[in-house]
Amino acid sequence: MTTTSPATPHELSPEARADLDSALTRLRAGASEWTAFTAAARRDLLRRIRSAVAGAADDWARIAAASKGLEPRHPLAGEEWLAGPYAAIVALDAYIGTLDALARGRSPLAGVRTGTAPGGRTVVHTSPLNVADRILLSGYTTEVWLQPGVTAHEARDAAGLASRHPLRSGGVGLVLGAGNVTSIPFLDVLYELLAEGRVALLKVNPTQDALVPVFERAFAPLIEAGFAAVVSGGGDVGAYLTRHPEIDHVHITGSETTFRAIVGSGDDRLRVPITAELGGVSPIIVVPGRWTAADLRFQAEHVATMRLHNSGHNCIAGQVVLLSRDWDQREDFERELRRAFARTPKRPVWYPNAAARLEHVREVYPDAEWFADGTRAIAVGDGEIETTEYFAPVLGIVDLPGTGAAFVDAAVAHANERLTGTLGANVLVDPVTQHSLGSPFDEAMARLRYGTVAINAWTAFGFLTPTATWGAFPGGTVDDAPSGIGIVHNALLLDEVERSVVRGPFRPFPRSLGRGRFSVLPKPPWFVTSRTGRAVSEGFARFRIDGRIGPLLVTLARAFGA
């Protein structure tokens, strides 16, 4: 993921410095006042924010789409409903539930099912937790795996993080917002407040400057109370703020290059703690099996979605497909994948410097196959594509030997050892093959060193699920953090988290009937090949906002036209 690199502080005018200083002075006072807000008071404040987000939702989705060169009714404009207002509303609802439990003297995990995973891990089944999730996201589940040795009892006692101890101030946090997905800055501010006990100054990435008025509307209850502020600007503003004496912590969503520039070295070393989400090269492990023609087409479109969503400008975009050279359906799958790349609606490659990265790919992979007038590509072969996050619509295919357990083991080892980053890994496996692999498959998934592992789903589903966690696999440091440090989202406010695991249906409705994990969903609306994705995504978001059943039924009917 990419953000604007910091520049030297002296580039800022005295007037700009004064404005930033004033905002931080107000936030410092707000940090003390935030400690007086009980869990009940925080819950009620979030309800006001929810109303503000609902009122800004239409503008949020419209402006976000326009900033990416999409007309409001473009087939892929639905992405901006799901990755914007929808993500914000479901997160607010989940946090409100957590704060309500704390206000009533209960653990946020009261009534939440737990289990176990390989290696002595406790599993918290974090979704679905309500009827709406079971309907809209039928067949999809998320789990949070805790660090080995943490018991379910310990997890229940610890849940709540800083919101369990509101009298402890975390000070003032700086959030350097992402430039690609519009809900990220919003969600990161919520996490600062509720998980860390810090009021937050959000510096919006320049790519999202048009959304500053939307963020100000959405955060109005926080801004009025002195608990948040929103500023814009480039690297000069970021550089000034990261070294400001009123900042107690920095959180960034961006590239490792930007992270390194912020951390600095020597006398310019960052003096405060930092957390970060930095992306990486995400694998898509395709386990050989016996797939029908419909399976091949559906899963090819699934892979295309992992790469082409948001024109590939996602930290969690699937970048390298690990395929078995011994799979007798390998050529059939590759053929369907190329067809999916060809029929996905054309869209702008809009993120700064992405066009230059595409030209670089042409040089490094001269045999790559290009689609949509040369704006997206599939490259076969290993090399740079395994170590460089392109942040552009380029998909790699890498050969590995074996079938069955031998292939799974080889793919897990390859992903862990050869691909840069630990943010997320995707695994596609048909139900018969998964059943035949048995417990060794689960053990192999436990060996994947990634912060989110998705089985028959895209890891972005974990991003969108507020009760899942989002971030790199534990172990990152300021000196070695290829995918970042720490987690966000985590609306149940769990402690000692290792990873999240997403599970989805291998087949959509009606082929899911009696054939593995059941789902009532036909083609999911986030698929880039969905003909009704915009209308259905908007409908899902509006239902989350107002809960009206009538329009939801119309939306669900449209979903079957995908």
Salt bridges, closest charged atoms under 4 A:
ASP21 OD1 - HIS244 NE2 2.73
ASP44 OD1 - ARG43 NE 3.07
ASP44 OD1 - ARG47 NH1 3.30
ASP58 OD1 - ARG542 NH2 2.49
ASP59 OD1 - ARG62 NH2 2.97
ASP59 OD2 - ARG217 NH1 2.78
GLU79 OE2 - ARG347 NH1 3.04
GLU80 OE2 - LYS68 NZ 3.05
ASP93 OD1 - ARG50 NE 2.59
ASP100 OD1 - ARG43 NH1 2.80
ASP100 OD2 - ARG104 NE 2.90
ASP133 OD1 - ARG544 NH2 2.50
GLU143 OE2 - ARG503 NE 2.63
ASP157 OD2 - HIS153 NE2 3.15
ASP188 OD2 - HIS251 NE2 3.46
GLU192 OE1 - ARG198 NE 2.82
GLU192 OE2 - HIS249 ND1 3.97
GLU196 OE1 - ARG198 NH2 3.95
GLU224 OE1 - ARG48 NH2 3.62
GLU246 OE1 - ARG28 NE 2.70
ASP248 OD2 - ARG28 NH2 2.90
GLU256 OE2 - ARG260 NH2 3.97
ASP268 OD1 - ARG243 NE 3.47
ASP295 OD1 - ARG507 NE 2.90
ASP295 OD1 - ARG511 NH1 2.53
GLU301 OE2 - ARG297 NE 3.52
GLU301 OE2 - ARG343 NH2 2.70
GLU301 OE1 - LYS523 NZ 3.03
ASP328 OD2 - ARG290 NH2 2.73
ASP332 OD1 - ARG335 NH2 2.48
GLU334 OE2 - ARG330 NE 2.47
GLU334 OE1 - ARG338 NH1 2.93
GLU336 OE2 - ARG339 NH1 3.15
GLU359 OE2 - ARG362 NE 3.19
GLU369 OE1 - ARG338 NE 2.54
ASP373 OD2 - LYS346 NZ 2.80
ASP382 OD2 - ARG418 NH2 3.77
GLU384 OE2 - HIS360 NE2 2.82
GLU386 OE2 - HIS414 NE2 2.48
GLU386 OE1 - ARG418 NH2 3.40
ASP399 OD1 - ARG330 NH1 2.07
ASP409 OD1 - ARG447 NH2 2.73
ASP479 OD1 - ARG269 NH2 2.98
GLU498 OE1 - ARG121 NE 2.66
GLU498 OE1 - ARG499 NE 3.04
GLU538 OE1 - ARG534 NH1 2.99
GLU538 OE2 - ARG542 NH2 2.87
